[in-house]
Amino acid sequence: MAKLLVVKPDKRMDATAALAHKWLAGKGGDKNLFGAAEAAVASAEGAADTADDDLAGDMQSRFMDLSLDAKSHGLAKLIRAFDLPADVALLPAESPKSFSCFRELKRGKLSVVKYGGEVAIAFYPPNTPAKKLLIPLKEVKACKQAKKFAANILSKGHSLAITHGADSATVLLEGFSKTSLRDEAWALIKSLKPDIASE
């Protein structure tokens, strides 16, 4: 950190060098700086899935998630972004959750929201509001689990393909950090609309 705060530009670490630093590249030490927070989450949610945890150990990904949480946290931002009524709630009601993923290379949060008798799938990327997406659940025709796409460097996790609307458009949400998170998002959508195609 001190190398980034040097006053003289010729002695200061630049952005490329900072991102290549062993701590941000995931090669620094074996001390988990997020251990206490992860232990609390793991005890609340049950045993953590480590079999396909490609991104969880990557420091850069963790910082991106932290930044994303700060920018997109809370229902107030969703209400403003999608012009939703004040009675909006995240689902599932017993333990509301949002999932970090990508849409067209833009990182955002996938949430399932309920408002005024409607249920919808919302994707909100705070840095690129033009890529936001709100799909009423009644328009969803299919929600399929997909494997990672090697062509996309960001898709270290797995994907969801959601087909919706009269024209059967498919939206690909990818880059879930763990297979278990992708599966949890899929199961939530499927539980709310059991008749959608999933194979």
N, C-alpha and C positions, 0 to 999 in steps of 0.2 A: 504494500500500500504506500509506503514511504517513497518508493521510486516513481509513483504517479504524481506525487505532490511536490516534486522538485521544481523550483522557480525557473531555472535556466532550461529552455526548451531542448538544447543540445544534450543535456544530461538526463532529461526526463524520459521515462519509459513511454513509448508510443502505444496506441491501441492494439496494433498487431502483436507487439511483444507481450503486452499484458494478457491478451487472450491465449497466447502460446505458453504463458507461465504455467509451471507444473501444478499449481493449486487450482487454476481455472480449467486446465486441460484434463483434470481428473487423475493426475499422476503424482500428486503431492501427499506424501505421508499417509499413514493409515488411521489417523485420528478423525473420527466422524464428528464434524462440527454441528451436525444436526441431530445427534444421537438422542438428546433428551426429548426433542419435539417428536421424533419418529417413535420413540418408546411410548409416548402418550397416545399417539395416533394408533399404533399397533395394538395397544391394550384396549382402546375404545372400539376398534374395528375387528379385532381378532388377529390371528396370525398373519404376518405380512407375506406377500407373495414375492419370492426372490428368484424363482425359476427363470423368469423372462424380464428381469429388472435391468434392461440395458441402460436406461437413462438415470435410474435412481442414484447410482454412485457418481454420476458425472456432475461436478461442481458447477459448470457453466449452465447446465439444464436446471439445477436447483436455483441458481440466481435468477434465471429467466422466469421460473415459476413464482418466485418471491415477488419479482417486479410485476408480473401479470396479476397476482393476487392483490397487490397494492392498487393497481389501476382499475381492476374490474370487480372489486370486492363489494358485496352487498346488493340487496334488491333495489336500492335507490338508483344505482347505475343502470340496471336492467330496465327499470320503469322508465327512465329518461331515454335510454337508447332505443327502446321499442314502442314508446308512448303507450305503456300498459297502464291499466287502472291500479289504484293504490292497494286493492285487495289481492295482489299477486303473491304467490307463495312458491318456494322451491320444493320439488318433490325428490325423494319420498318424504312425507310429512314428519315421520318419526326421526329421520336423520338426513336433513337436506344436504345435497352434495352437488358440486360442479366438477367437471372433468377437463383437465388441460389437454388440448389437442390442436391440430392444425387444419385449416381449410385453405387450399390454394396457397400454401406456404406462409400463411398468416396465422400466428399463434393466438389462441383465444380460449374461452371457457365454454364448454357444452353444458347446458342445464336443461332440466325438464321443469316447466313452470305451469302453474294452475292459476287461472284468473277468471272471474265471472262465469263459471261453468265450463270454461274452455281449458284444454290442456294442450301445450305446445312444446316443441323442441326449439330451444334457443341456442344459437352460437354467437358469442360476442367477442370480437377481437378489439380491445380498447385502442390499439394504435392505428387500426384501419377500419373505421366504422362502416365504410362502403362494403365490406365483406360480411357484415352482420347478416344473420339469417334467423327467421322465425317461421317454423313450419307447424301449422295446426295438426295435432295428432290424428284428427279425423281424415286428413289428406294423405297420411303416410300409408303407402301400399306395401313397402318392404323395408326391412332393416336387417342387413346381413353383416355378419362378421367377416372381415377380409384379412388376408395375410399382408404383411408389409410389402411395400413396393420398393424394389432395389433402386429404381430410377430416381426416387426422391430421397435426398440425403437426410432430410428431417424425419423420415418415417422409421425411426429406430424401434418404435413400438408397432402395434397393429392398428387396423382401421375398421371403421364402420361405413357401410354404403347405405344411404337412406334414399329410397325412391319415393317420390311424392308428386301430387298434383295431377291435373287432367292430362298433361303432356308426359307424365311419368319421368320427370327429370330426376337424375341421381346426383346426390351430393356426397362427396367423399370426405370424411373426417378422419384424419390419420395422425400418426405420431403420438398415440397414447403411450405413456412411459412404461406401462406394464400391461401385459395381456389381461391381468385380473381387472384392471380399471376399465379397459375396453369392454370386457365381458360384463362388468357391473353396469355400465351405461346401457349396453344392449339388453340386459335382463330387466332393467327398469322400464325401458321403452316397451319391451315385449309384455311385461306384466300389466301395463296400462292399456295395451291394445293387443290381446292375445291372437287375434285373427290375422295379423300382418304376416306376410311371407318372411321367412327367416333362413331359408336354405338356398 
